[in-house]
């Protein structure tokens, strides 16, 4: 274990079945980021919200996990983690969207398939000053493709010092309208011929999602080498989901390829534009490791 690495890192690494190299990455990348967040909390004089963006399978949930442990254990900051996945609309709500707006909204993931009002209320509950309180954090069961009942939500004590808000489209900005004209893949060409779906997604990004993302005090981006890595790395996630779930349900290879196409347009757009405005960019190499960090001061 690298010199100066706290002992809990190795235990967490083993629990998450990560390669031994992740311990060194945690010391090299997570520790300095935690210090920057600590300084931001001190300078703002109030709780801060840190967005963590990354394409599917990039490692953002793992980064959030190690970062939350570091913040709590090494800096003493009360920290809560929230995933944008956990504020998905329920399956019934998405089915209604698919009937009323466009059939592609039945599939979770893109802007328009999250309960933004719920996200705003959660951020308020976690960060607002006042007496101590218990806050339930929503949980989404990807195996069932639906939100868990509220009694099953995990609880945290609030207010906290730091909220880590992670998700594949956290911090994304809308595209220029002209960019929406041409489809980027077979899904858009065959099932969104009138561009209704992608225009609606883009409109959400410029309205309710922009309002939510404006609350971020810091945006961290995990930059993958290219969109081509999404299928490979998301496939690894799907394998872990099957291993951990009591259900045998899961996406087939063909189903996964179709699923990923829902994310392609915005993922490519973020890779092209987000590095210019993210506060921190961590480059992920082809071997799925953190390779470089750039801070925008």
C-alpha positions as CSV (number, residue, x, y, z in Angstrom):
1,X,0.0,0.0,0.0
2,X,1.4,3.5,-0.9
3,X,3.0,5.4,1.9
4,X,0.5,7.7,3.6
5,X,-2.5,5.8,2.5
6,X,-5.1,5.4,5.2
7,X,-5.9,1.8,6.1
8,X,-9.6,2.0,5.3
9,X,-8.8,2.5,1.6
10,X,-7.6,-1.0,1.2
11,X,-10.6,-2.4,3.0
12,X,-12.9,-0.4,0.8
13,X,-11.0,-1.4,-2.3
14,X,-11.4,-5.1,-1.5
15,X,-15.1,-4.6,-0.7
16,X,-15.6,-3.0,-4.1
17,X,-13.4,-5.6,-5.9
18,X,-11.2,-3.0,-7.4
19,X,-7.6,-3.5,-8.7
20,X,-4.8,-2.9,-6.2
21,X,-3.7,0.1,-8.2
22,X,-6.8,2.0,-7.1
23,X,-5.2,2.6,-3.7
24,X,-2.5,4.6,-5.3
25,X,-5.0,6.4,-7.5
26,X,-7.1,7.3,-4.4
27,X,-4.0,8.9,-2.7
28,X,-3.0,10.7,-5.9
29,X,-6.3,12.0,-7.1
30,X,-9.0,11.7,-4.4
31,X,-7.0,13.2,-1.5
32,X,-6.1,16.5,-3.3
33,X,-9.7,16.8,-4.6
34,X,-11.0,16.3,-1.1
35,X,-8.7,19.1,0.1
36,X,-10.1,21.4,-2.5
37,X,-13.6,20.6,-1.5
38,X,-12.7,21.2,2.2
39,X,-11.3,24.6,1.2
40,X,-14.4,25.4,-0.8
41,X,-16.6,24.6,2.1
42,X,-14.5,26.9,4.3
43,X,-14.4,29.7,1.9
44,X,-18.2,29.6,1.1
45,X,-19.1,29.4,4.7
46,X,-22.0,27.1,3.9
47,X,-22.7,23.6,2.7
48,X,-21.4,23.0,-0.9
49,X,-22.7,20.8,-3.7
50,X,-20.1,19.0,-5.9
51,X,-21.2,17.5,-9.2
52,X,-19.4,14.5,-10.5
53,X,-20.0,13.9,-14.2
54,X,-18.8,10.9,-16.3
55,X,-20.1,8.7,-19.1
56,X,-21.6,5.3,-18.2
57,X,-19.0,3.0,-16.7
58,X,-16.4,5.8,-16.3
59,X,-16.1,5.2,-12.5
60,X,-18.0,8.2,-11.2
61,X,-19.8,6.2,-8.6
62,X,-16.6,4.7,-7.4
63,X,-15.0,8.1,-7.2
64,X,-17.9,9.4,-5.2
65,X,-17.7,6.5,-2.8
66,X,-14.0,7.0,-2.1
67,X,-14.3,10.8,-2.0
68,X,-17.2,10.6,0.5
69,X,-15.2,8.3,2.8
70,X,-12.1,10.6,2.5
71,X,-14.2,13.7,3.3
72,X,-15.8,12.1,6.3
73,X,-12.8,10.2,7.7
74,X,-9.9,12.5,6.9
75,X,-11.4,16.0,6.9
76,X,-14.3,15.5,9.3
77,X,-16.9,16.9,6.9
78,X,-20.4,15.5,7.0
79,X,-21.0,14.2,3.5
80,X,-24.0,12.8,1.7
81,X,-24.0,11.2,-1.8
82,X,-26.8,11.5,-4.2
83,X,-27.0,9.9,-7.7
84,X,-29.1,11.4,-10.5
85,X,-30.1,7.8,-11.2
86,X,-31.9,7.7,-7.9
87,X,-34.3,10.5,-8.9
88,X,-35.5,8.8,-12.1
89,X,-39.2,9.1,-12.7
90,X,-41.0,5.9,-11.8
91,X,-41.7,3.4,-14.5
92,X,-45.3,4.4,-14.6
93,X,-44.4,8.1,-15.1
94,X,-42.0,7.3,-17.9
95,X,-44.6,5.1,-19.6
96,X,-46.9,8.1,-19.5
97,X,-44.2,10.3,-21.1
98,X,-43.7,7.7,-23.8
99,X,-47.4,7.9,-24.6
100,X,-47.8,11.7,-24.3
101,X,-44.5,13.0,-25.7
102,X,-42.4,10.3,-27.5
103,X,-42.0,6.5,-27.2
104,X,-38.2,6.8,-26.5
105,X,-39.0,8.4,-23.1
106,X,-39.9,5.0,-21.8
107,X,-36.2,4.3,-21.4
108,X,-34.6,5.9,-18.4
109,X,-31.5,8.0,-18.6
110,X,-31.9,11.1,-20.7
111,X,-32.9,14.5,-19.5
112,X,-36.7,14.4,-19.1
113,X,-36.7,11.1,-17.3
114,X,-35.8,12.5,-13.9
115,X,-37.9,14.0,-11.2
116,X,-36.1,17.4,-11.0
117,X,-38.4,18.8,-8.4
118,X,-37.5,15.9,-6.1
119,X,-33.8,16.6,-6.7
120,X,-34.2,20.2,-5.8
121,X,-36.1,19.3,-2.6
122,X,-33.4,16.8,-1.6
123,X,-30.6,19.4,-2.1
124,X,-32.6,21.8,0.0
125,X,-33.2,19.3,2.8
126,X,-29.6,18.2,2.9
127,X,-28.1,21.7,2.9
128,X,-30.6,24.1,4.5
129,X,-29.6,25.5,7.9
130,X,-31.7,24.6,10.9
131,X,-32.0,21.9,13.5
132,X,-30.7,18.4,12.8
133,X,-33.1,16.2,10.8
134,X,-33.3,12.9,9.0
135,X,-33.5,12.9,5.2
136,X,-34.5,9.9,3.1
137,X,-32.5,9.5,-0.1
138,X,-34.4,7.9,-3.0
139,X,-33.1,4.7,-4.3
140,X,-33.7,3.3,-7.8
141,X,-33.7,-0.5,-8.5
142,X,-32.2,-0.9,-12.0
143,X,-33.1,-4.6,-12.0
144,X,-36.8,-3.7,-11.6
145,X,-36.4,-0.5,-13.5
146,X,-38.4,1.4,-10.9
147,X,-37.9,3.5,-7.8
148,X,-37.9,1.7,-4.5
149,X,-40.8,2.4,-2.0
150,X,-39.9,5.3,0.3
151,X,-39.7,3.1,3.5
152,X,-36.7,1.4,1.8
153,X,-34.8,4.6,1.2
154,X,-31.5,5.0,3.1
155,X,-31.5,7.8,5.7
156,X,-28.9,10.5,6.4
157,X,-28.6,13.1,9.1
158,X,-28.7,16.7,7.8
159,X,-27.6,19.4,7.4
160,X,-24.4,18.1,5.8
161,X,-21.2,20.0,4.8
162,X,-20.9,18.5,1.4
163,X,-23.3,16.9,-1.1
164,X,-21.7,14.7,-3.8
165,X,-24.2,14.7,-6.7
166,X,-23.0,12.2,-9.4
167,X,-24.5,11.2,-12.7
168,X,-23.8,10.7,-16.3
169,X,-25.4,14.0,-17.4
170,X,-24.8,16.1,-14.3
171,X,-23.6,19.6,-15.4
172,X,-24.5,19.1,-19.0
173,X,-25.5,22.0,-21.1
174,X,-27.9,22.0,-24.1
175,X,-26.7,21.8,-27.7
176,X,-27.3,24.4,-30.4
177,X,-30.6,23.8,-32.0
178,X,-28.9,23.3,-35.4
179,X,-27.0,20.4,-34.1
180,X,-30.2,18.4,-33.5
181,X,-31.1,18.2,-37.2
182,X,-29.0,15.2,-38.1
183,X,-29.3,11.9,-36.2
184,X,-26.1,10.6,-34.6
185,X,-27.0,6.9,-34.7
186,X,-29.5,4.3,-35.9
187,X,-31.8,4.8,-33.0
188,X,-32.3,8.4,-33.8
189,X,-32.5,7.8,-37.5
190,X,-35.1,5.0,-37.2
191,X,-37.1,6.0,-34.1
192,X,-36.8,9.8,-33.8
193,X,-37.3,10.7,-37.5
194,X,-38.9,14.0,-36.7
195,X,-36.3,14.9,-33.9
196,X,-39.2,15.3,-31.4
197,X,-37.4,13.2,-28.7
198,X,-33.9,14.8,-29.0
199,X,-35.4,18.3,-29.2
200,X,-37.4,17.6,-26.0
201,X,-34.3,16.3,-24.3
202,X,-32.4,19.4,-25.3
203,X,-35.2,21.7,-24.1
204,X,-35.1,20.0,-20.7
205,X,-31.4,20.6,-20.5
206,X,-31.9,24.3,-21.1
207,X,-34.7,24.7,-18.5
208,X,-35.4,22.5,-15.4
209,X,-32.0,20.7,-15.6
210,X,-30.1,24.0,-16.0
211,X,-31.9,25.2,-12.8
212,X,-30.8,22.1,-10.9
213,X,-27.2,22.2,-12.2
214,X,-26.9,25.9,-11.4
215,X,-26.8,24.9,-7.8
216,X,-23.4,23.1,-8.2
217,X,-20.5,24.8,-6.4
218,X,-18.0,22.6,-8.2
219,X,-18.2,20.3,-11.3
220,X,-15.8,17.4,-11.6
221,X,-15.7,15.6,-15.0
222,X,-14.3,12.1,-15.6
223,X,-13.2,12.3,-19.2
224,X,-13.2,9.0,-21.0
225,X,-10.9,8.4,-24.1
226,X,-13.9,8.2,-26.5
227,X,-17.5,7.2,-26.7
228,X,-16.4,3.7,-27.9
229,X,-15.4,2.8,-24.4
230,X,-19.0,3.3,-23.1
231,X,-20.3,0.0,-24.4
232,X,-17.3,-2.0,-23.0
233,X,-17.4,-0.4,-19.6
234,X,-21.2,-0.3,-19.3
235,X,-21.1,-4.0,-20.0
236,X,-18.9,-4.5,-17.0
237,X,-21.4,-2.6,-14.9
238,X,-24.2,-4.8,-16.2
239,X,-22.2,-7.9,-15.2
240,X,-21.8,-6.6,-11.7
241,X,-25.5,-5.8,-11.5
242,X,-26.4,-9.4,-12.4
243,X,-23.9,-10.8,-9.9
244,X,-25.2,-8.6,-7.0
245,X,-28.9,-8.9,-7.8
246,X,-31.1,-11.8,-6.8
247,X,-32.9,-11.4,-10.1
248,X,-31.6,-12.9,-13.3
249,X,-33.0,-10.0,-15.3
250,X,-30.5,-7.9,-17.2
251,X,-29.8,-6.5,-20.6
252,X,-28.7,-8.8,-23.4
253,X,-25.7,-7.6,-25.5
254,X,-28.1,-6.4,-28.2
255,X,-30.3,-4.7,-25.6
256,X,-27.2,-3.0,-24.1
257,X,-26.1,-1.7,-27.5
258,X,-29.6,-0.2,-28.1
259,X,-29.7,1.2,-24.6
260,X,-26.4,3.0,-25.0
261,X,-27.6,4.7,-28.2
262,X,-30.0,6.7,-26.0
263,X,-27.0,8.3,-24.4
264,X,-24.7,8.8,-27.4
265,X,-25.7,12.3,-28.5
266,X,-25.3,13.9,-25.2
267,X,-22.2,11.9,-24.2
268,X,-20.4,13.1,-27.4
269,X,-21.6,16.6,-26.8
270,X,-20.2,16.6,-23.2
271,X,-16.9,15.2,-24.2
272,X,-16.5,18.0,-26.8
273,X,-17.7,20.9,-24.5
274,X,-17.5,20.2,-20.8
275,X,-13.7,20.2,-20.4
276,X,-13.8,23.9,-21.1
277,X,-16.1,24.7,-18.2
278,X,-15.7,21.9,-15.6
279,X,-13.8,22.9,-12.5
280,X,-11.9,19.6,-12.4
281,X,-11.2,17.2,-15.3
282,X,-9.8,13.8,-14.5
283,X,-8.7,11.9,-17.6
284,X,-9.5,8.1,-17.6
285,X,-7.2,6.1,-19.7
286,X,-8.0,3.1,-21.9
287,X,-7.2,0.7,-19.1
288,X,-10.0,2.4,-17.0
289,X,-7.6,4.1,-14.6
290,X,-7.3,7.8,-13.6
291,X,-4.3,9.1,-15.5
292,X,-4.3,12.9,-15.2
293,X,-6.1,15.8,-13.5
294,X,-6.6,19.4,-14.6
295,X,-7.9,22.0,-12.3
296,X,-9.5,25.2,-13.6
297,X,-8.5,27.9,-11.1
